[in-house]
Amino acid sequence: MTRTELQADPGRTDNEPGTDEPSAPTRESGAVERLRYSTDNCSIARTIGVVGEKWTFIVLREAFSGIRRFADFQVATGAPRQVLSARLGRLVEEGLLRKTPYQEPGQRQRYEYRLTEKGLDLYPIMIALMHWGDRYMADPEGPSVVVTHRGCGAPVRQYFRCDEGHEVGGPREVSPRPGPGARIA
């Protein structure tokens, strides 16, 4: 690929592996155009504002594994009581978990924490983090957990597809464009 072809590649970023020199942003790449827009309403930043803390992801990992009760979350995560209480409260406040009362015979009423639809929609993010960790951070023996399809037992993989059904292999095959909520900076 020539330097001109590299600069015209909309998914190209500076200093990509396998290249000797960075490409300069060009109008064709969309990088300069991107700078015209505000990031004040960025969905990534807003999402990280809700879930972008270690204990939050660890609590969500356990919720996706079926853990529901405070004491079980504490054992599974090893989180200090105050930290766990704060994280569960925030996840309820944000609508990712809901509190459901339960009562063991002879005990006072307590609450379970169950994933809401909004919380369940984070599952692909959790799996993407896990797959990245399996690839770059796992022990030499391999990952500690393998997610399989309950129906057939095959490993689960994530794929991107456009609305036309084409498989998208990665960031070099997409073009970010201003959406309906884009604001000029």
TORPA-4810 file (N, C-alpha, C, O; in nm, 3 decimals):
<nodes>
NODE_1_0.084_-0.117_0.000_0.000_0.000_0.000_0.089_0.124_0.000_0.184_0.132_0.078_M
NODE_2_0.058_0.219_-0.086_0.137_0.342_-0.092_0.096_0.437_0.019_-0.009_0.419_0.080_T
NODE_3_0.179_0.539_0.045_0.146_0.639_0.146_0.013_0.706_0.114_-0.067_0.731_0.204_R
NODE_4_-0.013_0.734_-0.013_-0.139_0.797_-0.054_-0.256_0.706_-0.021_-0.359_0.751_0.028_T
NODE_5_-0.241_0.576_-0.049_-0.349_0.481_-0.018_-0.371_0.472_0.132_-0.485_0.464_0.178_E
NODE_6_-0.262_0.474_0.209_-0.275_0.468_0.355_-0.349_0.590_0.408_-0.434_0.576_0.496_L
NODE_7_-0.318_0.709_0.355_-0.384_0.830_0.402_-0.531_0.831_0.366_-0.612_0.888_0.439_Q
NODE_8_-0.567_0.768_0.257_-0.706_0.768_0.214_-0.788_0.660_0.284_-0.910_0.658_0.271_A
NODE_9_-0.724_0.571_0.359_-0.794_0.464_0.429_-0.870_0.524_0.548_-0.807_0.570_0.643_D
NODE_10_-1.006_0.525_0.545_-1.082_0.591_0.650_-1.065_0.530_0.788_-1.086_0.599_0.887_P
NODE_11_-1.029_0.405_0.797_-1.013_0.342_0.927_-0.873_0.349_0.981_-0.845_0.299_1.090_G
NODE_12_-0.783_0.410_0.907_-0.643_0.413_0.943_-0.619_0.511_1.057_-0.676_0.620_1.060_R
NODE_13_-0.533_0.471_1.150_-0.491_0.560_1.257_-0.340_0.572_1.253_-0.272_0.489_1.192_T
NODE_14_-0.287_0.677_1.317_-0.143_0.698_1.319_-0.070_0.582_1.385_-0.121_0.520_1.478_D
NODE_15_0.050_0.556_1.334_0.140_0.457_1.392_0.079_0.318_1.405_0.095_0.252_1.508_N
NODE_16_0.009_0.274_1.303_-0.046_0.139_1.307_0.065_0.037_1.296_0.167_0.064_1.233_E
NODE_17_0.046_-0.080_1.356_0.149_-0.183_1.345_0.180_-0.215_1.200_0.091_-0.219_1.115_P
NODE_18_0.305_-0.238_1.173_0.347_-0.277_1.039_0.376_-0.160_0.947_0.401_-0.180_0.828_G
NODE_19_0.373_-0.038_1.000_0.406_0.076_0.916_0.525_0.148_0.976_0.546_0.145_1.098_T
NODE_20_0.601_0.210_0.891_0.720_0.281_0.936_0.692_0.425_0.973_0.763_0.482_1.056_D
NODE_21_0.591_0.484_0.914_0.566_0.624_0.940_0.418_0.648_0.960_0.335_0.582_0.898_E
NODE_22_0.384_0.745_1.046_0.243_0.774_1.068_0.184_0.847_0.949_0.253_0.916_0.874_P
NODE_23_0.055_0.831_0.934_-0.012_0.907_0.829_-0.067_1.034_0.890_-0.109_1.036_1.005_S
NODE_24_-0.067_1.139_0.813_-0.122_1.266_0.859_-0.273_1.263_0.836_-0.318_1.207_0.737_A
NODE_25_-0.351_1.322_0.926_-0.496_1.328_0.902_-0.524_1.403_0.773_-0.462_1.505_0.744_P
NODE_26_-0.616_1.351_0.698_-0.655_1.416_0.573_-0.806_1.433_0.573_-0.876_1.371_0.653_T
NODE_27_-0.854_1.517_0.485_-0.998_1.535_0.471_-1.063_1.401_0.437_-1.174_1.372_0.483_R
NODE_28_-0.995_1.320_0.358_-1.051_1.192_0.317_-1.067_1.098_0.438_-1.161_1.019_0.441_E
NODE_29_-0.978_1.105_0.534_-0.984_1.013_0.647_-1.094_1.048_0.745_-1.134_0.963_0.825_S
NODE_30_-1.143_1.168_0.741_-1.247_1.208_0.834_-1.194_1.263_0.965_-1.271_1.315_1.047_G
NODE_31_-1.062_1.253_0.988_-1.006_1.297_1.116_-1.022_1.447_1.135_-1.062_1.492_1.242_A
NODE_32_-0.991_1.525_1.033_-1.004_1.670_1.045_-1.151_1.708_1.058_-1.186_1.795_1.138_V
NODE_33_-1.236_1.644_0.983_-1.381_1.669_0.992_-1.432_1.636_1.132_-1.518_1.708_1.185_E
NODE_34_-1.382_1.533_1.191_-1.423_1.491_1.326_-1.397_1.600_1.427_-1.475_1.616_1.522_R
NODE_35_-1.290_1.676_1.409_-1.254_1.781_1.504_-1.354_1.896_1.507_-1.352_1.977_1.599_L
NODE_36_-1.440_1.903_1.407_-1.542_2.009_1.403_-1.655_1.984_1.501_-1.732_2.075_1.532_R
NODE_37_-1.666_1.862_1.551_-1.781_1.824_1.633_-1.746_1.815_1.780_-1.636_1.773_1.817_Y
NODE_38_-1.840_1.854_1.863_-1.825_1.850_2.008_-1.831_1.705_2.058_-1.899_1.621_1.999_S
NODE_39_-1.760_1.679_2.165_-1.767_1.547_2.228_-1.846_1.554_2.360_-1.845_1.458_2.438_T
NODE_40_-1.912_1.665_2.384_-1.987_1.683_2.509_-2.095_1.576_2.529_-2.126_1.541_2.643_D
NODE_41_-2.153_1.526_2.421_-2.258_1.427_2.434_-2.212_1.290_2.382_-2.291_1.215_2.324_N
NODE_42_-2.086_1.257_2.404_-2.027_1.131_2.358_-2.086_1.012_2.435_-2.082_1.010_2.558_C
NODE_43_-2.138_0.916_2.365_-2.198_0.798_2.427_-2.094_0.714_2.500_-2.124_0.654_2.603_S
NODE_44_-1.972_0.708_2.448_-1.866_0.631_2.515_-1.834_0.695_2.650_-1.828_0.625_2.752_I
NODE_45_-1.815_0.825_2.653_-1.783_0.893_2.779_-1.897_0.878_2.879_-1.872_0.856_2.998_A
NODE_46_-2.020_0.889_2.833_-2.134_0.873_2.924_-2.143_0.731_2.978_-2.173_0.712_3.096_R
NODE_47_-2.118_0.634_2.896_-2.121_0.494_2.941_-2.012_0.469_3.044_-2.037_0.406_3.147_T
NODE_48_-1.892_0.518_3.018_-1.782_0.501_3.114_-1.815_0.571_3.245_-1.774_0.525_3.352_I
NODE_49_-1.887_0.681_3.238_-1.931_0.750_3.359_-2.019_0.663_3.448_-2.025_0.684_3.569_G
NODE_50_-2.087_0.568_3.388_-2.173_0.477_3.464_-2.099_0.350_3.505_-2.106_0.309_3.621_V
NODE_51_-2.028_0.288_3.413_-1.969_0.156_3.440_-1.817_0.153_3.444_-1.759_0.047_3.466_V
NODE_52_-1.752_0.266_3.423_-1.608_0.267_3.404_-1.523_0.260_3.529_-1.428_0.337_3.544_G
NODE_53_-1.555_0.171_3.618_-1.478_0.154_3.740_-1.463_0.004_3.765_-1.557_-0.072_3.742_E
NODE_54_-1.347_-0.037_3.810_-1.315_-0.180_3.825_-1.424_-0.257_3.900_-1.471_-0.359_3.850_K
NODE_55_-1.463_-0.211_4.018_-1.559_-0.288_4.098_-1.694_-0.300_4.029_-1.764_-0.400_4.048_W
NODE_56_-1.731_-0.201_3.951_-1.858_-0.209_3.878_-1.856_-0.325_3.780_-1.951_-0.403_3.773_T
NODE_57_-1.747_-0.338_3.705_-1.738_-0.448_3.610_-1.733_-0.583_3.682_-1.790_-0.681_3.634_F
NODE_58_-1.665_-0.589_3.796_-1.656_-0.714_3.871_-1.795_-0.753_3.923_-1.833_-0.870_3.917_I
NODE_59_-1.870_-0.656_3.974_-2.007_-0.683_4.021_-2.094_-0.729_3.905_-2.169_-0.825_3.918_V
NODE_60_-2.083_-0.662_3.791_-2.161_-0.703_3.674_-2.121_-0.843_3.626_-2.207_-0.922_3.587_L
NODE_61_-1.992_-0.874_3.631_-1.947_-1.009_3.594_-2.021_-1.113_3.676_-2.070_-1.213_3.623_R
NODE_62_-2.030_-1.089_3.806_-2.097_-1.185_3.894_-2.248_-1.187_3.871_-2.310_-1.293_3.879_E
NODE_63_-2.307_-1.072_3.844_-2.451_-1.068_3.814_-2.481_-1.150_3.690_-2.580_-1.223_3.685_A
NODE_64_-2.395_-1.140_3.588_-2.413_-1.220_3.467_-2.391_-1.369_3.494_-2.440_-1.453_3.419_F
NODE_65_-2.319_-1.401_3.599_-2.296_-1.541_3.636_-2.408_-1.596_3.725_-2.405_-1.713_3.762_S
NODE_66_-2.505_-1.511_3.759_-2.619_-1.557_3.837_-2.617_-1.519_3.984_-2.709_-1.556_4.058_G
NODE_67_-2.517_-1.447_4.029_-2.512_-1.402_4.169_-2.617_-1.294_4.188_-2.633_-1.207_4.102_I
NODE_68_-2.691_-1.299_4.300_-2.798_-1.203_4.322_-2.795_-1.140_4.462_-2.845_-1.029_4.480_R
NODE_69_-2.740_-1.208_4.558_-2.748_-1.162_4.697_-2.619_-1.096_4.741_-2.510_-1.134_4.699_R
NODE_70_-2.633_-0.994_4.828_-2.520_-0.914_4.873_-2.406_-1.001_4.926_-2.291_-0.984_4.885_F
NODE_71_-2.437_-1.093_5.016_-2.332_-1.176_5.076_-2.261_-1.259_4.969_-2.139_-1.278_4.977_A
NODE_72_-2.335_-1.307_4.870_-2.273_-1.384_4.763_-2.185_-1.296_4.674_-2.078_-1.338_4.630_D
NODE_73_-2.232_-1.172_4.648_-2.148_-1.077_4.573_-2.018_-1.052_4.649_-1.910_-1.046_4.590_F
NODE_74_-2.029_-1.037_4.780_-1.910_-1.007_4.860_-1.810_-1.122_4.854_-1.690_-1.098_4.840_Q
NODE_75_-1.858_-1.245_4.865_-1.769_-1.361_4.857_-1.708_-1.372_4.717_-1.587_-1.393_4.704_V
NODE_76_-1.790_-1.358_4.615_-1.743_-1.376_4.477_-1.647_-1.267_4.431_-1.554_-1.294_4.355_A
NODE_77_-1.669_-1.144_4.477_-1.586_-1.033_4.429_-1.469_-1.000_4.521_-1.366_-0.950_4.476_T
NODE_78_-1.485_-1.027_4.649_-1.384_-0.987_4.746_-1.385_-0.837_4.772_-1.293_-0.784_4.833_G
NODE_79_-1.489_-0.768_4.727_-1.499_-0.624_4.745_-1.527_-0.591_4.892_-1.604_-0.661_4.957_A
NODE_80_-1.466_-0.485_4.943_-1.501_-0.439_5.077_-1.651_-0.406_5.083_-1.709_-0.361_4.984_P
NODE_81_-1.711_-0.429_5.197_-1.856_-0.411_5.216_-1.905_-0.274_5.168_-2.004_-0.265_5.095_R
NODE_82_-1.835_-0.166_5.208_-1.878_-0.031_5.169_-1.867_-0.010_5.018_-1.953_0.053_4.958_Q
NODE_83_-1.762_-0.062_4.958_-1.744_-0.049_4.814_-1.855_-0.124_4.741_-1.916_-0.072_4.647_V
NODE_84_-1.881_-0.246_4.784_-1.986_-0.326_4.720_-2.121_-0.260_4.735_-2.198_-0.254_4.639_L
NODE_85_-2.151_-0.211_4.853_-2.279_-0.144_4.877_-2.294_-0.023_4.786_-2.400_-0.001_4.728_S
NODE_86_-2.187_0.056_4.773_-2.191_0.174_4.686_-2.210_0.134_4.539_-2.287_0.197_4.468_A
NODE_87_-2.140_0.029_4.494_-2.151_-0.013_4.353_-2.290_-0.067_4.324_-2.349_-0.034_4.221_R
NODE_88_-2.343_-0.149_4.412_-2.477_-0.202_4.390_-2.579_-0.089_4.389_-2.670_-0.088_4.306_L
NODE_89_-2.564_0.006_4.480_-2.654_0.121_4.483_-2.649_0.201_4.355_-2.753_0.243_4.303_G
NODE_90_-2.529_0.223_4.304_-2.515_0.300_4.180_-2.575_0.224_4.061_-2.639_0.284_3.975_R
NODE_91_-2.555_0.093_4.057_-2.611_0.014_3.947_-2.764_0.013_3.952_-2.830_0.010_3.848_L
NODE_92_-2.820_0.014_4.072_-2.966_0.024_4.087_-3.011_0.164_4.043_-3.107_0.178_3.968_V
NODE_93_-2.942_0.267_4.091_-2.974_0.405_4.057_-2.972_0.428_3.906_-3.056_0.500_3.852_E
NODE_94_-2.876_0.367_3.838_-2.862_0.384_3.693_-2.957_0.292_3.614_-2.964_0.301_3.492_E
NODE_95_-3.028_0.204_3.683_-3.124_0.118_3.615_-3.064_-0.007_3.554_-3.128_-0.070_3.469_G
NODE_96_-2.942_-0.046_3.594_-2.880_-0.167_3.541_-2.918_-0.289_3.624_-2.924_-0.401_3.573_L
NODE_97_-2.943_-0.267_3.751_-2.991_-0.371_3.842_-3.119_-0.321_3.907_-3.141_-0.201_3.918_L
NODE_98_-3.203_-0.414_3.951_-3.320_-0.379_4.030_-3.317_-0.461_4.158_-3.270_-0.575_4.159_R
NODE_99_-3.367_-0.401_4.263_-3.372_-0.470_4.392_-3.506_-0.543_4.402_-3.611_-0.486_4.377_K
NODE_100_-3.499_-0.670_4.439_-3.618_-0.752_4.457_-3.615_-0.808_4.598_-3.517_-0.872_4.637_T
NODE_101_-3.722_-0.787_4.677_-3.720_-0.836_4.815_-3.730_-0.989_4.822_-3.794_-1.052_4.738_P
NODE_102_-3.666_-1.045_4.922_-3.681_-1.187_4.954_-3.669_-1.202_5.105_-3.618_-1.112_5.173_Y
NODE_103_-3.716_-1.313_5.158_-3.707_-1.336_5.302_-3.692_-1.484_5.328_-3.777_-1.565_5.291_Q
NODE_104_-3.583_-1.519_5.394_-3.561_-1.656_5.438_-3.649_-1.679_5.561_-3.672_-1.585_5.637_E
NODE_105_-3.698_-1.802_5.582_-3.781_-1.829_5.700_-3.709_-1.788_5.830_-3.594_-1.826_5.854_P
NODE_106_-3.780_-1.710_5.913_-3.726_-1.666_6.040_-3.628_-1.551_6.032_-3.573_-1.510_6.134_G
NODE_107_-3.604_-1.497_5.913_-3.509_-1.387_5.894_-3.584_-1.261_5.851_-3.701_-1.265_5.813_Q
NODE_108_-3.514_-1.149_5.859_-3.573_-1.023_5.813_-3.571_-1.018_5.660_-3.498_-1.092_5.594_R
NODE_109_-3.652_-0.930_5.605_-3.655_-0.913_5.460_-3.523_-0.855_5.412_-3.466_-0.765_5.475_Q
NODE_110_-3.474_-0.907_5.302_-3.352_-0.858_5.237_-3.382_-0.839_5.089_-3.495_-0.857_5.044_R
NODE_111_-3.277_-0.803_5.012_-3.296_-0.779_4.870_-3.197_-0.858_4.786_-3.082_-0.880_4.824_Y
NODE_112_-3.246_-0.900_4.671_-3.162_-0.957_4.566_-3.143_-0.848_4.461_-3.224_-0.756_4.449_E
NODE_113_-3.036_-0.859_4.387_-3.006_-0.765_4.279_-3.013_-0.841_4.148_-2.936_-0.934_4.124_Y
NODE_114_-3.107_-0.800_4.063_-3.128_-0.869_3.936_-3.102_-0.773_3.820_-3.135_-0.655_3.827_R
NODE_115_-3.044_-0.826_3.716_-3.017_-0.746_3.597_-3.148_-0.702_3.532_-3.241_-0.780_3.519_L
NODE_116_-3.152_-0.577_3.492_-3.265_-0.525_3.414_-3.233_-0.544_3.266_-3.126_-0.592_3.230_T
NODE_117_-3.326_-0.505_3.181_-3.300_-0.510_3.036_-3.181_-0.421_3.001_-3.097_-0.459_2.919_E
NODE_118_-3.174_-0.305_3.063_-3.062_-0.213_3.041_-2.931_-0.278_3.085_-2.829_-0.264_3.016_K
NODE_119_-2.932_-0.348_3.196_-2.813_-0.419_3.242_-2.776_-0.534_3.150_-2.659_-0.553_3.119_G
NODE_120_-2.876_-0.610_3.106_-2.851_-0.722_3.016_-2.788_-0.676_2.884_-2.711_-0.750_2.822_L
NODE_121_-2.821_-0.554_2.842_-2.765_-0.502_2.718_-2.614_-0.476_2.728_-2.550_-0.451_2.626_D
NODE_122_-2.558_-0.482_2.848_-2.412_-0.469_2.864_-2.338_-0.600_2.838_-2.215_-0.602_2.834_L
NODE_123_-2.410_-0.709_2.821_-2.346_-0.839_2.804_-2.244_-0.842_2.690_-2.134_-0.895_2.709_Y
NODE_124_-2.276_-0.789_2.573_-2.173_-0.792_2.466_-2.045_-0.718_2.506_-1.936_-0.758_2.465_P
NODE_125_-2.057_-0.611_2.584_-1.938_-0.539_2.630_-1.856_-0.628_2.722_-1.734_-0.633_2.711_I
NODE_126_-1.924_-0.697_2.813_-1.854_-0.785_2.906_-1.782_-0.898_2.831_-1.668_-0.932_2.863_M
NODE_127_-1.848_-0.954_2.732_-1.787_-1.062_2.653_-1.669_-1.007_2.572_-1.566_-1.074_2.561_I
NODE_128_-1.683_-0.886_2.516_-1.572_-0.826_2.442_-1.452_-0.804_2.534_-1.338_-0.832_2.494_A
NODE_129_-1.475_-0.754_2.655_-1.364_-0.737_2.751_-1.301_-0.871_2.784_-1.178_-0.883_2.792_L
NODE_130_-1.384_-0.972_2.805_-1.333_-1.104_2.838_-1.248_-1.160_2.723_-1.139_-1.213_2.746_M
NODE_131_-1.298_-1.149_2.600_-1.222_-1.201_2.485_-1.089_-1.128_2.469_-0.987_-1.191_2.439_H
NODE_132_-1.090_-0.997_2.488_-0.964_-0.921_2.481_-0.869_-0.970_2.590_-0.751_-0.993_2.564_W
NODE_133_-0.920_-0.985_2.711_-0.838_-1.036_2.821_-0.787_-1.176_2.795_-0.673_-1.208_2.827_G
NODE_134_-0.871_-1.262_2.737_-0.829_-1.399_2.704_-0.714_-1.397_2.604_-0.623_-1.479_2.612_D
NODE_135_-0.718_-1.303_2.512_-0.614_-1.295_2.409_-0.484_-1.237_2.463_-0.376_-1.285_2.427_R
NODE_136_-0.492_-1.135_2.548_-0.372_-1.063_2.589_-0.333_-1.077_2.736_-0.219_-1.044_2.772_Y
NODE_137_-0.421_-1.124_2.820_-0.392_-1.123_2.963_-0.405_-1.260_3.031_-0.373_-1.272_3.150_M
NODE_138_-0.451_-1.360_2.961_-0.475_-1.491_3.023_-0.344_-1.559_3.065_-0.237_-1.527_3.013_A
NODE_139_-0.355_-1.650_3.159_-0.240_-1.733_3.198_-0.195_-1.817_3.079_-0.272_-1.836_2.985_D
NODE_140_-0.072_-1.868_3.081_-0.024_-1.950_2.970_-0.112_-2.072_2.942_-0.119_-2.120_2.829_P
NODE_141_-0.181_-2.121_3.045_-0.268_-2.237_3.026_-0.396_-2.202_2.950_-0.464_-2.290_2.897_E
NODE_142_-0.427_-2.074_2.945_-0.548_-2.030_2.875_-0.643_-1.957_2.966_-0.613_-1.934_3.083_G
NODE_143_-0.760_-1.919_2.913_-0.856_-1.842_2.991_-0.916_-1.924_3.105_-0.921_-2.047_3.099_P
NODE_144_-0.963_-1.853_3.207_-1.023_-1.921_3.322_-1.169_-1.957_3.297_-1.223_-2.045_3.364_S
NODE_145_-1.233_-1.890_3.202_-1.374_-1.916_3.170_-1.389_-1.919_3.019_-1.330_-1.836_2.949_V
NODE_146_-1.466_-2.012_2.970_-1.501_-2.017_2.828_-1.653_-2.010_2.821_-1.722_-2.090_2.884_V
NODE_147_-1.706_-1.915_2.746_-1.850_-1.899_2.731_-1.894_-1.984_2.612_-1.842_-1.970_2.501_V
NODE_148_-1.991_-2.070_2.637_-2.040_-2.159_2.531_-2.191_-2.143_2.513_-2.262_-2.099_2.604_T
NODE_149_-2.237_-2.179_2.395_-2.379_-2.175_2.363_-2.449_-2.289_2.436_-2.412_-2.406_2.421_H
NODE_150_-2.549_-2.255_2.515_-2.621_-2.355_2.594_-2.685_-2.462_2.504_-2.696_-2.578_2.544_R
NODE_151_-2.726_-2.423_2.383_-2.795_-2.516_2.293_-2.707_-2.624_2.234_-2.752_-2.737_2.215_G
NODE_152_-2.580_-2.591_2.203_-2.494_-2.689_2.135_-2.358_-2.708_2.201_-2.287_-2.804_2.169_C
NODE_153_-2.320_-2.618_2.290_-2.191_-2.631_2.358_-2.073_-2.568_2.287_-1.961_-2.575_2.337_G
NODE_154_-2.095_-2.506_2.171_-1.986_-2.444_2.096_-1.946_-2.311_2.162_-2.031_-2.243_2.220_A
NODE_155_-1.817_-2.274_2.153_-1.775_-2.145_2.208_-1.848_-2.029_2.141_-1.878_-2.034_2.022_P
NODE_156_-1.876_-1.925_2.218_-1.944_-1.806_2.168_-1.839_-1.707_2.121_-1.740_-1.684_2.191_V
NODE_157_-1.859_-1.649_2.004_-1.771_-1.547_1.948_-1.856_-1.426_1.911_-1.976_-1.439_1.885_R
NODE_158_-1.794_-1.310_1.910_-1.865_-1.189_1.869_-1.823_-1.149_1.729_-1.707_-1.162_1.691_Q
NODE_159_-1.921_-1.100_1.653_-1.896_-1.051_1.519_-1.970_-0.922_1.500_-2.077_-0.901_1.559_Y
NODE_160_-1.915_-0.834_1.418_-1.984_-0.712_1.381_-2.042_-0.731_1.242_-1.979_-0.790_1.154_F
NODE_161_-2.163_-0.682_1.224_-2.227_-0.684_1.093_-2.293_-0.549_1.070_-2.345_-0.487_1.162_R
NODE_162_-2.289_-0.503_0.945_-2.362_-0.382_0.911_-2.509_-0.418_0.892_-2.544_-0.536_0.891_C
NODE_163_-2.593_-0.319_0.876_-2.736_-0.344_0.858_-2.768_-0.418_0.728_-2.878_-0.471_0.712_D
NODE_164_-2.673_-0.422_0.636_-2.693_-0.497_0.512_-2.649_-0.643_0.526_-2.665_-0.721_0.433_E
NODE_165_-2.594_-0.680_0.644_-2.555_-0.818_0.669_-2.410_-0.851_0.643_-2.370_-0.966_0.659_G
NODE_166_-2.329_-0.753_0.602_-2.187_-0.779_0.576_-2.111_-0.789_0.707_-2.132_-0.709_0.798_H
NODE_167_-2.024_-0.888_0.718_-1.939_-0.898_0.836_-1.832_-0.791_0.829_-1.769_-0.770_0.725_E
NODE_168_-1.810_-0.722_0.941_-1.711_-0.615_0.951_-1.596_-0.668_1.034_-1.614_-0.707_1.149_V
NODE_169_-1.477_-0.670_0.975_-1.361_-0.732_1.039_-1.292_-0.648_1.144_-1.218_-0.703_1.226_G
NODE_170_-1.312_-0.518_1.146_-1.244_-0.436_1.244_-1.252_-0.289_1.213_-1.326_-0.248_1.124_G
NODE_171_-1.175_-0.209_1.287_-1.186_-0.064_1.273_-1.144_-0.009_1.138_-1.185_0.102_1.101_P
NODE_172_-1.065_-0.082_1.062_-1.024_-0.033_0.930_-1.136_-0.046_0.828_-1.125_0.004_0.716_R
NODE_173_-1.244_-0.112_0.866_-1.355_-0.132_0.773_-1.477_-0.048_0.808_-1.586_-0.072_0.754_E
NODE_174_-1.462_0.049_0.896_-1.574_0.135_0.932_-1.537_0.281_0.912_-1.419_0.316_0.907_V
NODE_175_-1.637_0.364_0.899_-1.619_0.509_0.887_-1.710_0.578_0.986_-1.832_0.574_0.970_S
NODE_176_-1.653_0.642_1.088_-1.738_0.719_1.179_-1.795_0.841_1.106_-1.723_0.911_1.035_P
NODE_177_-1.922_0.866_1.124_-1.988_0.980_1.061_-2.073_1.050_1.167_-2.117_0.986_1.263_R
NODE_178_-2.096_1.178_1.150_-2.182_1.248_1.245_-2.321_1.184_1.249_-2.381_1.157_1.144_P
NODE_179_-2.371_1.163_1.368_-2.504_1.108_1.386_-2.606_1.216_1.410_-2.573_1.335_1.408_G
NODE_180_-2.730_1.178_1.433_-2.835_1.278_1.451_-2.814_1.367_1.574_-2.869_1.477_1.579_P
NODE_181_-2.737_1.322_1.670_-2.712_1.403_1.789_-2.582_1.483_1.783_-2.545_1.547_1.881_G
NODE_182_-2.513_1.479_1.669_-2.385_1.551_1.656_-2.406_1.701_1.669_-2.504_1.757_1.620_A
NODE_183_-2.311_1.764_1.737_-2.316_1.908_1.758_-2.185_1.969_1.709_-2.077_1.917_1.735_R
NODE_184_-2.195_2.080_1.638_-2.075_2.150_1.594_-2.008_2.211_1.716_-2.074_2.272_1.800_I
NODE_185_-1.876_2.194_1.727_-1.801_2.246_1.843_-1.793_2.396_1.841_-1.734_2.456_1.931_A
</nodes>
